[in-house]
Amino acid sequence: MSQTTQQKFQRIYQVVALIPSGQVASYGQVADLAGLPRHARLVSKALKLAPERLNLPWHRVIASQLKIAFPASSPMYIEQKQALLAEQVEFNGSKIQAKHHWQPDLFTLLQQLDY
């Protein structure tokens, strides 16, 4: 992995680590907040390759339609949904209620992210 890819992954990991319990962010939103607009797929790749020692709340990252990105009834879908339900995230069918969509304020981001 190139140095620049590692740096991008680190920025993605920083953003994911900030998502509070009970809230969710889309892959695209994480990419935007990491300074990587239009790189939602890179967020997915970074999370797949994330070292377990980081203990990232990967389950809080979802598709832009406020849905879990894994196929319904797949083991990863079930794991993610159970983790979100344990954090009191509410669903309407397969869609996560909009009130759980994370909207961080700029001041918090600027204080906590290394740009």
C-alpha positions as CSV (number, residue, x, y, z in Angstrom):
1,M,0.0,0.0,0.0
2,S,1.4,3.4,-1.0
3,Q,2.1,6.1,1.6
4,T,-0.7,8.3,0.2
5,T,-3.2,5.5,0.5
6,Q,-2.2,4.9,4.1
7,Q,-2.6,8.6,4.8
8,K,-6.1,8.5,3.3
9,F,-7.0,5.4,5.3
10,Q,-5.8,7.2,8.5
11,R,-8.1,10.1,7.8
12,I,-11.0,7.8,7.1
13,Y,-10.3,6.0,10.4
14,Q,-10.2,9.3,12.3
15,V,-13.6,10.2,11.0
16,V,-15.2,6.8,11.7
17,A,-13.8,6.8,15.2
18,L,-15.7,10.1,15.8
19,I,-19.2,8.8,14.9
20,P,-21.0,8.7,18.2
21,S,-22.9,5.7,19.6
22,G,-26.5,5.6,18.3
23,Q,-25.7,7.6,15.2
24,V,-24.7,6.6,11.7
25,A,-22.8,8.2,8.7
26,S,-22.8,7.2,5.1
27,Y,-19.7,6.0,3.2
28,G,-19.9,9.2,1.2
29,Q,-20.3,11.4,4.2
30,V,-17.2,9.8,5.8
31,A,-15.2,10.4,2.6
32,D,-16.3,14.0,2.5
33,L,-15.4,14.6,6.2
34,A,-12.0,13.0,5.6
35,G,-11.3,15.4,2.8
36,L,-11.8,12.8,0.1
37,P,-15.0,13.8,-1.8
38,R,-16.4,11.2,-4.2
39,H,-14.3,8.4,-2.6
40,A,-17.1,6.4,-0.8
41,R,-15.7,3.2,-2.2
42,L,-12.3,4.0,-0.6
43,V,-14.1,4.2,2.7
44,S,-15.5,0.7,2.2
45,K,-12.0,-0.6,1.3
46,A,-10.4,1.1,4.2
47,L,-12.9,-0.4,6.7
48,K,-12.4,-3.9,5.2
49,L,-8.6,-3.5,5.7
50,A,-8.7,-1.8,9.1
51,P,-6.6,-3.5,11.8
52,E,-8.8,-4.9,14.5
53,R,-6.6,-3.2,17.1
54,L,-8.2,0.1,16.0
55,N,-11.6,-1.1,17.3
56,L,-13.4,1.1,14.8
57,P,-17.2,1.4,15.0
58,W,-17.5,0.2,11.4
59,H,-21.1,-0.7,12.0
60,R,-22.0,3.0,12.2
61,V,-21.1,3.4,8.5
62,I,-24.0,2.8,6.1
63,A,-25.2,3.4,2.6
64,S,-26.4,6.8,1.6
65,Q,-30.1,5.6,1.5
66,L,-29.8,5.2,5.3
67,K,-29.6,1.4,4.8
68,I,-27.1,-1.3,5.7
69,A,-25.0,-1.9,2.6
70,F,-24.7,-5.6,3.0
71,P,-27.2,-7.9,1.4
72,A,-30.2,-8.5,3.8
73,S,-29.9,-11.8,5.7
74,S,-26.1,-12.0,5.1
75,P,-24.0,-12.6,8.2
76,M,-22.5,-9.1,7.9
77,Y,-25.9,-7.5,7.6
78,I,-27.2,-9.4,10.7
79,E,-24.0,-8.4,12.7
80,Q,-24.3,-4.8,11.7
81,K,-28.0,-4.5,12.4
82,Q,-27.6,-6.2,15.8
83,A,-24.8,-3.8,16.7
84,L,-26.9,-0.8,15.7
85,L,-29.9,-2.0,17.6
86,A,-27.7,-2.5,20.7
87,E,-27.0,1.2,20.4
88,Q,-30.7,2.1,20.2
89,V,-30.6,2.9,16.5
90,E,-34.2,2.6,15.2
91,F,-35.3,1.2,11.9
92,N,-38.4,1.6,9.7
93,G,-38.3,-1.7,7.8
94,S,-34.8,-1.8,6.3
95,K,-34.2,1.9,6.6
96,I,-32.6,3.6,9.6
97,Q,-34.6,6.5,11.0
98,A,-33.2,9.8,9.9
99,K,-32.8,11.1,13.5
100,H,-29.8,8.8,13.8
101,H,-27.9,10.4,10.9
102,W,-24.8,12.0,12.4
103,Q,-24.4,15.7,11.7
104,P,-21.2,16.9,13.3
105,D,-20.5,20.5,13.8
106,L,-17.5,22.0,12.1
107,F,-15.9,23.1,15.4
108,T,-15.8,19.6,16.7
109,L,-14.4,18.3,13.5
110,L,-11.6,20.9,13.3
111,Q,-10.6,20.2,16.9
112,Q,-10.5,16.5,16.5
113,L,-9.2,15.8,13.0
114,D,-5.6,16.1,11.7
115,Y,-5.8,17.8,8.4
